[in-house]
Amino acid sequence: MLRDTLKQKIDQLNEDQLQRIAEFIAVVKRQTQSNQFTSVPLWKSATPTERAQDFRTWVEQLPKTDLSLPDEACDRASIYE
């Protein structure tokens, strides 16, 4: 019964909402896999899409600040000074 209810609700979601659900499912899968103590690391067992999603999820968890490097820090000439 829960499965049918979820399917109906998923059919009503837009693309952005579906993407967020897919990200959540990827997180749940990783947590489940890590609890099973798999000996194969994610980078070996996951598809490129799953690895990209894992990276995006990790980046989203980083602290968000308005700080950034000054333009001089990215200037090639200043690297050698």
PDB file with SEQRES, HELIX, SHEET and CRYST1 records, atoms N, CA, C and O in Angstrom:
SEQRES   1 A   81  MET LEU ARG ASP THR LEU LYS GLN LYS ILE ASP GLN LEU          
SEQRES   2 A   81  ASN GLU ASP GLN LEU GLN ARG ILE ALA GLU PHE ILE ALA          
SEQRES   3 A   81  VAL VAL LYS ARG GLN THR GLN SER ASN GLN PHE THR SER          
SEQRES   4 A   81  VAL PRO LEU TRP LYS SER ALA THR PRO THR GLU ARG ALA          
SEQRES   5 A   81  GLN ASP PHE ARG THR TRP VAL GLU GLN LEU PRO LYS THR          
SEQRES   6 A   81  ASP LEU SER LEU PRO ASP GLU ALA CYS ASP ARG ALA SER          
SEQRES   7 A   81  ILE TYR GLU                                                  
HELIX    1 AA1 LEU A    2  ASP A   11  1                                  10    
HELIX    2 AA2 GLU A   15  ASN A   35  1                                  21    
HELIX    3 AA3 LEU A   42  SER A   45  1                                   4    
HELIX    4 AA4 PRO A   48  GLU A   60  1                                  13    
HELIX    5 AA5 ASP A   71  CYS A   74  5                                   4    
HELIX    6 AA6 ARG A   76  ILE A   79  1                                   4    
CRYST1    1.000    1.000    1.000  90.00  90.00  90.00 P 1           1          
ATOM      1  N   MET A   1       0.817  -1.192   0.000  1.00  0.00           N  
ATOM      2  CA  MET A   1       0.000   0.000   0.000  1.00  0.00           C  
ATOM      3  C   MET A   1       0.861   1.258   0.000  1.00  0.00           C  
ATOM      4  O   MET A   1       0.561   2.205  -0.726  1.00  0.00           O  
ATOM      5  N   LEU A   2       1.918   1.286   0.794  1.00  0.00           N  
ATOM      6  CA  LEU A   2       2.813   2.431   0.829  1.00  0.00           C  
ATOM      7  C   LEU A   2       3.453   2.647  -0.536  1.00  0.00           C  
ATOM      8  O   LEU A   2       3.585   3.786  -0.983  1.00  0.00           O  
ATOM      9  N   ARG A   3       3.850   1.568  -1.202  1.00  0.00           N  
ATOM     10  CA  ARG A   3       4.477   1.651  -2.510  1.00  0.00           C  
ATOM     11  C   ARG A   3       3.545   2.337  -3.518  1.00  0.00           C  
ATOM     12  O   ARG A   3       3.975   3.203  -4.280  1.00  0.00           O  
ATOM     13  N   ASP A   4       2.285   1.947  -3.514  1.00  0.00           N  
ATOM     14  CA  ASP A   4       1.315   2.535  -4.436  1.00  0.00           C  
ATOM     15  C   ASP A   4       1.102   4.018  -4.152  1.00  0.00           C  
ATOM     16  O   ASP A   4       0.996   4.826  -5.074  1.00  0.00           O  
ATOM     17  N   THR A   5       1.043   4.363  -2.889  1.00  0.00           N  
ATOM     18  CA  THR A   5       0.865   5.769  -2.501  1.00  0.00           C  
ATOM     19  C   THR A   5       2.069   6.593  -2.948  1.00  0.00           C  
ATOM     20  O   THR A   5       1.917   7.694  -3.478  1.00  0.00           O  
ATOM     21  N   LEU A   6       3.259   6.052  -2.731  1.00  0.00           N  
ATOM     22  CA  LEU A   6       4.471   6.766  -3.145  1.00  0.00           C  
ATOM     23  C   LEU A   6       4.534   6.923  -4.660  1.00  0.00           C  
ATOM     24  O   LEU A   6       4.920   7.981  -5.157  1.00  0.00           O  
ATOM     25  N   LYS A   7       4.162   5.894  -5.387  1.00  0.00           N  
ATOM     26  CA  LYS A   7       4.162   5.978  -6.852  1.00  0.00           C  
ATOM     27  C   LYS A   7       3.226   7.078  -7.328  1.00  0.00           C  
ATOM     28  O   LYS A   7       3.561   7.821  -8.250  1.00  0.00           O  
ATOM     29  N   GLN A   8       2.073   7.187  -6.716  1.00  0.00           N  
ATOM     30  CA  GLN A   8       1.117   8.225  -7.101  1.00  0.00           C  
ATOM     31  C   GLN A   8       1.672   9.618  -6.820  1.00  0.00           C  
ATOM     32  O   GLN A   8       1.521  10.534  -7.627  1.00  0.00           O  
ATOM     33  N   LYS A   9       2.310   9.762  -5.676  1.00  0.00           N  
ATOM     34  CA  LYS A   9       2.879  11.065  -5.325  1.00  0.00           C  
ATOM     35  C   LYS A   9       4.049  11.416  -6.235  1.00  0.00           C  
ATOM     36  O   LYS A   9       4.204  12.575  -6.620  1.00  0.00           O  
ATOM     37  N   ILE A  10       4.871  10.437  -6.583  1.00  0.00           N  
ATOM     38  CA  ILE A  10       6.014  10.674  -7.464  1.00  0.00           C  
ATOM     39  C   ILE A  10       5.538  11.112  -8.843  1.00  0.00           C  
ATOM     40  O   ILE A  10       6.160  11.970  -9.468  1.00  0.00           O  
ATOM     41  N   ASP A  11       4.450  10.536  -9.318  1.00  0.00           N  
ATOM     42  CA  ASP A  11       3.913  10.907 -10.622  1.00  0.00           C  
ATOM     43  C   ASP A  11       3.477  12.371 -10.674  1.00  0.00           C  
ATOM     44  O   ASP A  11       3.365  12.939 -11.760  1.00  0.00           O  
ATOM     45  N   GLN A  12       3.235  12.978  -9.541  1.00  0.00           N  
ATOM     46  CA  GLN A  12       2.774  14.362  -9.490  1.00  0.00           C  
ATOM     47  C   GLN A  12       3.916  15.366  -9.350  1.00  0.00           C  
ATOM     48  O   GLN A  12       3.669  16.572  -9.383  1.00  0.00           O  
ATOM     49  N   LEU A  13       5.153  14.907  -9.197  1.00  0.00           N  
ATOM     50  CA  LEU A  13       6.286  15.802  -8.962  1.00  0.00           C  
ATOM     51  C   LEU A  13       6.826  16.364 -10.277  1.00  0.00           C  
ATOM     52  O   LEU A  13       6.706  15.744 -11.333  1.00  0.00           O  
ATOM     53  N   ASN A  14       7.426  17.561 -10.185  1.00  0.00           N  
ATOM     54  CA  ASN A  14       8.088  18.135 -11.360  1.00  0.00           C  
ATOM     55  C   ASN A  14       9.530  17.631 -11.434  1.00  0.00           C  
ATOM     56  O   ASN A  14       9.985  16.909 -10.547  1.00  0.00           O  
ATOM     57  N   GLU A  15      10.239  18.009 -12.484  1.00  0.00           N  
ATOM     58  CA  GLU A  15      11.594  17.494 -12.708  1.00  0.00           C  
ATOM     59  C   GLU A  15      12.557  17.863 -11.578  1.00  0.00           C  
ATOM     60  O   GLU A  15      13.372  17.036 -11.169  1.00  0.00           O  
ATOM     61  N   ASP A  16      12.472  19.084 -11.074  1.00  0.00           N  
ATOM     62  CA  ASP A  16      13.357  19.510  -9.985  1.00  0.00           C  
ATOM     63  C   ASP A  16      13.113  18.676  -8.727  1.00  0.00           C  
ATOM     64  O   ASP A  16      14.056  18.265  -8.052  1.00  0.00           O  
ATOM     65  N   GLN A  17      11.859  18.437  -8.428  1.00  0.00           N  
ATOM     66  CA  GLN A  17      11.518  17.624  -7.256  1.00  0.00           C  
ATOM     67  C   GLN A  17      11.985  16.185  -7.448  1.00  0.00           C  
ATOM     68  O   GLN A  17      12.461  15.556  -6.503  1.00  0.00           O  
ATOM     69  N   LEU A  18      11.851  15.665  -8.659  1.00  0.00           N  
ATOM     70  CA  LEU A  18      12.321  14.300  -8.933  1.00  0.00           C  
ATOM     71  C   LEU A  18      13.832  14.196  -8.773  1.00  0.00           C  
ATOM     72  O   LEU A  18      14.341  13.189  -8.280  1.00  0.00           O  
ATOM     73  N   GLN A  19      14.549  15.236  -9.190  1.00  0.00           N  
ATOM     74  CA  GLN A  19      16.002  15.237  -9.036  1.00  0.00           C  
ATOM     75  C   GLN A  19      16.383  15.200  -7.558  1.00  0.00           C  
ATOM     76  O   GLN A  19      17.320  14.501  -7.173  1.00  0.00           O  
ATOM     77  N   ARG A  20      15.668  15.941  -6.745  1.00  0.00           N  
ATOM     78  CA  ARG A  20      15.950  15.955  -5.305  1.00  0.00           C  
ATOM     79  C   ARG A  20      15.656  14.590  -4.673  1.00  0.00           C  
ATOM     80  O   ARG A  20      16.376  14.138  -3.783  1.00  0.00           O  
ATOM     81  N   ILE A  21      14.592  13.946  -5.144  1.00  0.00           N  
ATOM     82  CA  ILE A  21      14.271  12.602  -4.659  1.00  0.00           C  
ATOM     83  C   ILE A  21      15.373  11.631  -5.049  1.00  0.00           C  
ATOM     84  O   ILE A  21      15.774  10.789  -4.246  1.00  0.00           O  
ATOM     85  N   ALA A  22      15.870  11.746  -6.287  1.00  0.00           N  
ATOM     86  CA  ALA A  22      16.956  10.873  -6.750  1.00  0.00           C  
ATOM     87  C   ALA A  22      18.207  11.068  -5.898  1.00  0.00           C  
ATOM     88  O   ALA A  22      18.888  10.098  -5.564  1.00  0.00           O  
ATOM     89  N   GLU A  23      18.512  12.314  -5.546  1.00  0.00           N  
ATOM     90  CA  GLU A  23      19.667  12.596  -4.692  1.00  0.00           C  
ATOM     91  C   GLU A  23      19.479  11.961  -3.309  1.00  0.00           C  
ATOM     92  O   GLU A  23      20.411  11.389  -2.745  1.00  0.00           O  
ATOM     93  N   PHE A  24      18.277  12.072  -2.783  1.00  0.00           N  
ATOM     94  CA  PHE A  24      17.993  11.482  -1.481  1.00  0.00           C  
ATOM     95  C   PHE A  24      18.148   9.967  -1.524  1.00  0.00           C  
ATOM     96  O   PHE A  24      18.709   9.373  -0.603  1.00  0.00           O  
ATOM     97  N   ILE A  25      17.659   9.347  -2.580  1.00  0.00           N  
ATOM     98  CA  ILE A  25      17.778   7.893  -2.719  1.00  0.00           C  
ATOM     99  C   ILE A  25      19.239   7.490  -2.786  1.00  0.00           C  
ATOM    100  O   ILE A  25      19.632   6.482  -2.200  1.00  0.00           O  
ATOM    101  N   ALA A  26      20.052   8.270  -3.498  1.00  0.00           N  
ATOM    102  CA  ALA A  26      21.481   7.972  -3.586  1.00  0.00           C  
ATOM    103  C   ALA A  26      22.141   8.022  -2.205  1.00  0.00           C  
ATOM    104  O   ALA A  26      22.983   7.184  -1.882  1.00  0.00           O  
ATOM    105  N   VAL A  27      21.754   9.005  -1.400  1.00  0.00           N  
ATOM    106  CA  VAL A  27      22.299   9.115  -0.034  1.00  0.00           C  
ATOM    107  C   VAL A  27      21.891   7.905   0.800  1.00  0.00           C  
ATOM    108  O   VAL A  27      22.712   7.326   1.511  1.00  0.00           O  
ATOM    109  N   VAL A  28      20.625   7.532   0.709  1.00  0.00           N  
ATOM    110  CA  VAL A  28      20.134   6.382   1.477  1.00  0.00           C  
ATOM    111  C   VAL A  28      20.860   5.105   1.040  1.00  0.00           C  
ATOM    112  O   VAL A  28      21.227   4.281   1.878  1.00  0.00           O  
ATOM    113  N   LYS A  29      21.065   4.945  -0.261  1.00  0.00           N  
ATOM    114  CA  LYS A  29      21.780   3.763  -0.751  1.00  0.00           C  
ATOM    115  C   LYS A  29      23.199   3.710  -0.199  1.00  0.00           C  
ATOM    116  O   LYS A  29      23.672   2.657   0.230  1.00  0.00           O  
ATOM    117  N   ARG A  30      23.882   4.876  -0.216  1.00  0.00           N  
ATOM    118  CA  ARG A  30      25.254   4.916   0.306  1.00  0.00           C  
ATOM    119  C   ARG A  30      25.288   4.561   1.780  1.00  0.00           C  
ATOM    120  O   ARG A  30      26.159   3.811   2.222  1.00  0.00           O  
ATOM    121  N   GLN A  31      24.343   5.097   2.543  1.00  0.00           N  
ATOM    122  CA  GLN A  31      24.306   4.799   3.972  1.00  0.00           C  
ATOM    123  C   GLN A  31      24.048   3.325   4.202  1.00  0.00           C  
ATOM    124  O   GLN A  31      24.654   2.722   5.087  1.00  0.00           O  
ATOM    125  N   THR A  32      23.171   2.742   3.429  1.00  0.00           N  
ATOM    126  CA  THR A  32      22.863   1.321   3.554  1.00  0.00           C  
ATOM    127  C   THR A  32      24.079   0.480   3.193  1.00  0.00           C  
ATOM    128  O   THR A  32      24.397  -0.491   3.878  1.00  0.00           O  
ATOM    129  N   GLN A  33      24.756   0.859   2.113  1.00  0.00           N  
ATOM    130  CA  GLN A  33      25.940   0.120   1.689  1.00  0.00           C  
ATOM    131  C   GLN A  33      27.058   0.232   2.705  1.00  0.00           C  
ATOM    132  O   GLN A  33      27.768  -0.742   2.956  1.00  0.00           O  
ATOM    133  N   SER A  34      27.223   1.415   3.295  1.00  0.00           N  
ATOM    134  CA  SER A  34      28.297   1.580   4.278  1.00  0.00           C  
ATOM    135  C   SER A  34      28.006   0.785   5.545  1.00  0.00           C  
ATOM    136  O   SER A  34      28.931   0.357   6.236  1.00  0.00           O  
ATOM    137  N   ASN A  35      26.735   0.588   5.851  1.00  0.00           N  
ATOM    138  CA  ASN A  35      26.379  -0.212   7.023  1.00  0.00           C  
ATOM    139  C   ASN A  35      26.637  -1.700   6.798  1.00  0.00           C  
ATOM    140  O   ASN A  35      26.752  -2.462   7.758  1.00  0.00           O  
ATOM    141  N   GLN A  36      26.727  -2.110   5.549  1.00  0.00           N  
ATOM    142  CA  GLN A  36      26.959  -3.511   5.239  1.00  0.00           C  
ATOM    143  C   GLN A  36      28.450  -3.828   5.167  1.00  0.00           C  
ATOM    144  O   GLN A  36      28.826  -4.967   4.887  1.00  0.00           O  
ATOM    145  N   PHE A  37      29.300  -2.836   5.416  1.00  0.00           N  
ATOM    146  CA  PHE A  37      30.745  -3.011   5.420  1.00  0.00           C  
ATOM    147  C   PHE A  37      31.241  -3.642   4.123  1.00  0.00           C  
ATOM    148  O   PHE A  37      31.957  -4.643   4.140  1.00  0.00           O  
ATOM    149  N   THR A  38      30.857  -3.056   3.025  1.00  0.00           N  
ATOM    150  CA  THR A  38      31.321  -3.568   1.741  1.00  0.00           C  
ATOM    151  C   THR A  38      32.810  -3.294   1.617  1.00  0.00           C  
ATOM    152  O   THR A  38      33.304  -2.256   2.058  1.00  0.00           O  
ATOM    153  N   SER A  39      33.515  -4.236   1.013  1.00  0.00           N  
ATOM    154  CA  SER A  39      34.958  -4.085   0.876  1.00  0.00           C  
ATOM    155  C   SER A  39      35.330  -3.338  -0.403  1.00  0.00           C  
ATOM    156  O   SER A  39      36.484  -2.942  -0.562  1.00  0.00           O  
ATOM    157  N   VAL A  40      34.385  -3.137  -1.313  1.00  0.00           N  
ATOM    158  CA  VAL A  40      34.659  -2.436  -2.558  1.00  0.00           C  
ATOM    159  C   VAL A  40      34.316  -0.963  -2.366  1.00  0.00           C  
ATOM    160  O   VAL A  40      33.182  -0.632  -2.018  1.00  0.00           O  
ATOM    161  N   PRO A  41      35.287  -0.075  -2.589  1.00  0.00           N  
ATOM    162  CA  PRO A  41      35.002   1.358  -2.408  1.00  0.00           C  
ATOM    163  C   PRO A  41      34.034   1.876  -3.466  1.00  0.00           C  
ATOM    164  O   PRO A  41      33.886   1.290  -4.538  1.00  0.00           O  
ATOM    165  N   LEU A  42      33.385   2.976  -3.144  1.00  0.00           N  
ATOM    166  CA  LEU A  42      32.385   3.553  -4.029  1.00  0.00           C  
ATOM    167  C   LEU A  42      32.963   3.868  -5.403  1.00  0.00           C  
ATOM    168  O   LEU A  42      32.301   3.642  -6.417  1.00  0.00           O  
ATOM    169  N   TRP A  43      34.184   4.385  -5.451  1.00  0.00           N  
ATOM    170  CA  TRP A  43      34.759   4.778  -6.735  1.00  0.00           C  
ATOM    171  C   TRP A  43      35.007   3.583  -7.652  1.00  0.00           C  
ATOM    172  O   TRP A  43      35.147   3.750  -8.864  1.00  0.00           O  
ATOM    173  N   LYS A  44      35.061   2.386  -7.084  1.00  0.00           N  
ATOM    174  CA  LYS A  44      35.235   1.186  -7.910  1.00  0.00           C  
ATOM    175  C   LYS A  44      33.901   0.570  -8.307  1.00  0.00           C  
ATOM    176  O   LYS A  44      33.763   0.046  -9.413  1.00  0.00           O  
ATOM    177  N   SER A  45      32.932   0.629  -7.423  1.00  0.00           N  
ATOM    178  CA  SER A  45      31.680  -0.081  -7.668  1.00  0.00           C  
ATOM    179  C   SER A  45      30.595   0.785  -8.300  1.00  0.00           C  
ATOM    180  O   SER A  45      29.659   0.251  -8.896  1.00  0.00           O  
ATOM    181  N   ALA A  46      30.697   2.098  -8.185  1.00  0.00           N  
ATOM    182  CA  ALA A  46      29.635   2.980  -8.658  1.00  0.00           C  
ATOM    183  C   ALA A  46      29.823   3.337 -10.132  1.00  0.00           C  
ATOM    184  O   ALA A  46      30.932   3.318 -10.666  1.00  0.00           O  
ATOM    185  N   THR A  47      28.717   3.656 -10.756  1.00  0.00           N  
ATOM    186  CA  THR A  47      28.764   4.144 -12.135  1.00  0.00           C  
ATOM    187  C   THR A  47      29.257   5.588 -12.117  1.00  0.00           C  
ATOM    188  O   THR A  47      29.242   6.225 -11.064  1.00  0.00           O  
ATOM    189  N   PRO A  48      29.690   6.114 -13.252  1.00  0.00           N  
ATOM    190  CA  PRO A  48      30.105   7.526 -13.278  1.00  0.00           C  
ATOM    191  C   PRO A  48      29.003   8.474 -12.797  1.00  0.00           C  
ATOM    192  O   PRO A  48      29.289   9.469 -12.130  1.00  0.00           O  
ATOM    193  N   THR A  49      27.773   8.175 -13.124  1.00  0.00           N  
ATOM    194  CA  THR A  49      26.661   9.011 -12.670  1.00  0.00           C  
ATOM    195  C   THR A  49      26.528   8.962 -11.154  1.00  0.00           C  
ATOM    196  O   THR A  49      26.307   9.993 -10.519  1.00  0.00           O  
ATOM    197  N   GLU A  50      26.660   7.782 -10.571  1.00  0.00           N  
ATOM    198  CA  GLU A  50      26.571   7.653  -9.112  1.00  0.00           C  
ATOM    199  C   GLU A  50      27.730   8.359  -8.432  1.00  0.00           C  
ATOM    200  O   GLU A  50      27.547   8.980  -7.385  1.00  0.00           O  
ATOM    201  N   ARG A  51      28.936   8.271  -9.021  1.00  0.00           N  
ATOM    202  CA  ARG A  51      30.083   8.964  -8.438  1.00  0.00           C  
ATOM    203  C   ARG A  51      29.893  10.471  -8.499  1.00  0.00           C  
ATOM    204  O   ARG A  51      30.224  11.179  -7.548  1.00  0.00           O  
ATOM    205  N   ALA A  52      29.361  10.966  -9.614  1.00  0.00           N  
ATOM    206  CA  ALA A  52      29.105  12.401  -9.744  1.00  0.00           C  
ATOM    207  C   ALA A  52      28.069  12.847  -8.723  1.00  0.00           C  
ATOM    208  O   ALA A  52      28.215  13.902  -8.106  1.00  0.00           O  
ATOM    209  N   GLN A  53      27.030  12.050  -8.547  1.00  0.00           N  
ATOM    210  CA  GLN A  53      25.990  12.389  -7.577  1.00  0.00           C  
ATOM    211  C   GLN A  53      26.548  12.387  -6.157  1.00  0.00           C  
ATOM    212  O   GLN A  53      26.204  13.249  -5.349  1.00  0.00           O  
ATOM    213  N   ASP A  54      27.406  11.422  -5.855  1.00  0.00           N  
ATOM    214  CA  ASP A  54      28.032  11.359  -4.544  1.00  0.00           C  
ATOM    215  C   ASP A  54      28.867  12.609  -4.297  1.00  0.00           C  
ATOM    216  O   ASP A  54      28.853  13.167  -3.200  1.00  0.00           O  
ATOM    217  N   PHE A  55      29.598  13.048  -5.326  1.00  0.00           N  
ATOM    218  CA  PHE A  55      30.414  14.251  -5.197  1.00  0.00           C  
ATOM    219  C   PHE A  55      29.537  15.481  -4.982  1.00  0.00           C  
ATOM    220  O   PHE A  55      29.845  16.319  -4.135  1.00  0.00           O  
ATOM    221  N   ARG A  56      28.445  15.595  -5.742  1.00  0.00           N  
ATOM    222  CA  ARG A  56      27.538  16.737  -5.581  1.00  0.00           C  
ATOM    223  C   ARG A  56      26.933  16.766  -4.182  1.00  0.00           C  
ATOM    224  O   ARG A  56      26.805  17.827  -3.572  1.00  0.00           O  
ATOM    225  N   THR A  57      26.568  15.608  -3.688  1.00  0.00           N  
ATOM    226  CA  THR A  57      25.993  15.524  -2.338  1.00  0.00           C  
ATOM    227  C   THR A  57      27.021  15.977  -1.304  1.00  0.00           C  
ATOM    228  O   THR A  57      26.688  16.693  -0.360  1.00  0.00           O  
ATOM    229  N   TRP A  58      28.268  15.555  -1.490  1.00  0.00           N  
ATOM    230  CA  TRP A  58      29.335  15.952  -0.570  1.00  0.00           C  
ATOM    231  C   TRP A  58      29.547  17.461  -0.619  1.00  0.00           C  
ATOM    232  O   TRP A  58      29.699  18.098   0.423  1.00  0.00           O  
ATOM    233  N   VAL A  59      29.559  18.036  -1.818  1.00  0.00           N  
ATOM    234  CA  VAL A  59      29.767  19.475  -1.963  1.00  0.00           C  
ATOM    235  C   VAL A  59      28.644  20.255  -1.299  1.00  0.00           C  
ATOM    236  O   VAL A  59      28.888  21.288  -0.676  1.00  0.00           O  
ATOM    237  N   GLU A  60      27.411  19.767  -1.427  1.00  0.00           N  
ATOM    238  CA  GLU A  60      26.275  20.457  -0.815  1.00  0.00           C  
ATOM    239  C   GLU A  60      26.376  20.494   0.703  1.00  0.00           C  
ATOM    240  O   GLU A  60      25.780  21.366   1.336  1.00  0.00           O  
ATOM    241  N   GLN A  61      27.113  19.573   1.295  1.00  0.00           N  
ATOM    242  CA  GLN A  61      27.246  19.523   2.743  1.00  0.00           C  
ATOM    243  C   GLN A  61      28.333  20.461   3.263  1.00  0.00           C  
ATOM    244  O   GLN A  61      28.422  20.691   4.469  1.00  0.00           O  
ATOM    245  N   LEU A  62      29.161  21.004   2.365  1.00  0.00           N  
ATOM    246  CA  LEU A  62      30.215  21.920   2.787  1.00  0.00           C  
ATOM    247  C   LEU A  62      29.605  23.220   3.294  1.00  0.00           C  
ATOM    248  O   LEU A  62      28.529  23.615   2.846  1.00  0.00           O  
ATOM    249  N   PRO A  63      30.281  23.891   4.224  1.00  0.00           N  
ATOM    250  CA  PRO A  63      29.748  25.160   4.721  1.00  0.00           C  
ATOM    251  C   PRO A  63      29.696  26.197   3.597  1.00  0.00           C  
ATOM    252  O   PRO A  63      30.600  26.275   2.765  1.00  0.00           O  
ATOM    253  N   LYS A  64      28.644  26.973   3.588  1.00  0.00           N  
ATOM    254  CA  LYS A  64      28.475  28.001   2.566  1.00  0.00           C  
ATOM    255  C   LYS A  64      28.873  29.347   3.148  1.00  0.00           C  
ATOM    256  O   LYS A  64      28.308  29.790   4.148  1.00  0.00           O  
ATOM    257  N   THR A  65      29.842  29.994   2.524  1.00  0.00           N  
ATOM    258  CA  THR A  65      30.286  31.317   2.962  1.00  0.00           C  
ATOM    259  C   THR A  65      30.349  32.239   1.750  1.00  0.00           C  
ATOM    260  O   THR A  65      30.332  31.781   0.607  1.00  0.00           O  
ATOM    261  N   ASP A  66      30.420  33.512   2.005  1.00  0.00           N  
ATOM    262  CA  ASP A  66      30.558  34.492   0.934  1.00  0.00           C  
ATOM    263  C   ASP A  66      32.025  34.810   0.665  1.00  0.00           C  
ATOM    264  O   ASP A  66      32.335  35.660  -0.170  1.00  0.00           O  
ATOM    265  N   LEU A  67      32.921  34.135   1.364  1.00  0.00           N  
ATOM    266  CA  LEU A  67      34.341  34.396   1.194  1.00  0.00           C  
ATOM    267  C   LEU A  67      34.844  33.742  -0.084  1.00  0.00           C  
ATOM    268  O   LEU A  67      34.441  32.631  -0.429  1.00  0.00           O  
ATOM    269  N   SER A  68      35.721  34.438  -0.774  1.00  0.00           N  
ATOM    270  CA  SER A  68      36.343  33.867  -1.955  1.00  0.00           C  
ATOM    271  C   SER A  68      37.755  34.416  -2.067  1.00  0.00           C  
ATOM    272  O   SER A  68      38.118  35.390  -1.408  1.00  0.00           O  
ATOM    273  N   LEU A  69      38.531  33.778  -2.905  1.00  0.00           N  
ATOM    274  CA  LEU A  69      39.901  34.238  -3.105  1.00  0.00           C  
ATOM    275  C   LEU A  69      39.901  35.513  -3.936  1.00  0.00           C  
ATOM    276  O   LEU A  69      39.044  35.687  -4.803  1.00  0.00           O  
ATOM    277  N   PRO A  70      40.864  36.415  -3.677  1.00  0.00           N  
ATOM    278  CA  PRO A  70      40.963  37.603  -4.526  1.00  0.00           C  
ATOM    279  C   PRO A  70      41.443  37.186  -5.922  1.00  0.00           C  
ATOM    280  O   PRO A  70      42.028  36.116  -6.086  1.00  0.00           O  
ATOM    281  N   ASP A  71      41.195  38.026  -6.911  1.00  0.00           N  
ATOM    282  CA  ASP A  71      41.595  37.720  -8.284  1.00  0.00           C  
ATOM    283  C   ASP A  71      43.106  37.479  -8.392  1.00  0.00           C  
ATOM    284  O   ASP A  71      43.552  36.674  -9.210  1.00  0.00           O  
ATOM    285  N   GLU A  72      43.877  38.168  -7.576  1.00  0.00           N  
ATOM    286  CA  GLU A  72      45.333  38.011  -7.627  1.00  0.00           C  
ATOM    287  C   GLU A  72      45.750  36.582  -7.271  1.00  0.00           C  
ATOM    288  O   GLU A  72      46.771  36.096  -7.756  1.00  0.00           O  
ATOM    289  N   ALA A  73      44.980  35.923  -6.445  1.00  0.00           N  
ATOM    290  CA  ALA A  73      45.326  34.552  -6.034  1.00  0.00           C  
ATOM    291  C   ALA A  73      45.243  33.581  -7.211  1.00  0.00           C  
ATOM    292  O   ALA A  73      45.903  32.542  -7.210  1.00  0.00           O  
ATOM    293  N   CYS A  74      44.448  33.913  -8.194  1.00  0.00           N  
ATOM    294  CA  CYS A  74      44.297  33.043  -9.364  1.00  0.00           C  
ATOM    295  C   CYS A  74      45.171  33.478 -10.529  1.00  0.00           C  
ATOM    296  O   CYS A  74      45.193  32.824 -11.572  1.00  0.00           O  
ATOM    297  N   ASP A  75      45.888  34.578 -10.355  1.00  0.00           N  
ATOM    298  CA  ASP A  75      46.756  35.085 -11.420  1.00  0.00           C  
ATOM    299  C   ASP A  75      48.023  34.234 -11.472  1.00  0.00           C  
ATOM    300  O   ASP A  75      48.680  34.033 -10.450  1.00  0.00           O  
ATOM    301  N   ARG A  76      48.362  33.744 -12.642  1.00  0.00           N  
ATOM    302  CA  ARG A  76      49.509  32.857 -12.779  1.00  0.00           C  
ATOM    303  C   ARG A  76      50.813  33.532 -12.332  1.00  0.00           C  
ATOM    304  O   ARG A  76      51.664  32.884 -11.722  1.00  0.00           O  
ATOM    305  N   ALA A  77      50.971  34.783 -12.621  1.00  0.00           N  
ATOM    306  CA  ALA A  77      52.200  35.486 -12.260  1.00  0.00           C  
ATOM    307  C   ALA A  77      52.389  35.568 -10.754  1.00  0.00           C  
ATOM    308  O   ALA A  77      53.519  35.518 -10.268  1.00  0.00           O  
ATOM    309  N   SER A  78      51.297  35.694 -10.012  1.00  0.00           N  
ATOM    310  CA  SER A  78      51.426  35.816  -8.565  1.00  0.00           C  
ATOM    311  C   SER A  78      51.733  34.493  -7.885  1.00  0.00           C  
ATOM    312  O   SER A  78      52.139  34.481  -6.723  1.00  0.00           O  
ATOM    313  N   ILE A  79      51.552  33.396  -8.572  1.00  0.00           N  
ATOM    314  CA  ILE A  79      51.861  32.099  -7.992  1.00  0.00           C  
ATOM    315  C   ILE A  79      53.348  31.987  -7.692  1.00  0.00           C  
ATOM    316  O   ILE A  79      53.740  31.383  -6.694  1.00  0.00           O  
ATOM    317  N   TYR A  80      54.161  32.558  -8.541  1.00  0.00           N  
ATOM    318  CA  TYR A  80      55.622  32.420  -8.435  1.00  0.00           C  
ATOM    319  C   TYR A  80      56.267  33.506  -7.597  1.00  0.00           C  
ATOM    320  O   TYR A  80      57.486  33.523  -7.428  1.00  0.00           O  
ATOM    321  N   GLU A  81      55.461  34.409  -7.073  1.00  0.00           N  
ATOM    322  CA  GLU A  81      56.037  35.501  -6.255  1.00  0.00           C  
ATOM    323  C   GLU A  81      56.223  35.090  -4.832  1.00  0.00           C  
ATOM    324  O   GLU A  81      56.693  35.883  -4.017  1.00  0.00           O  
TER     325      GLU A  81                                                      
END                                                                             
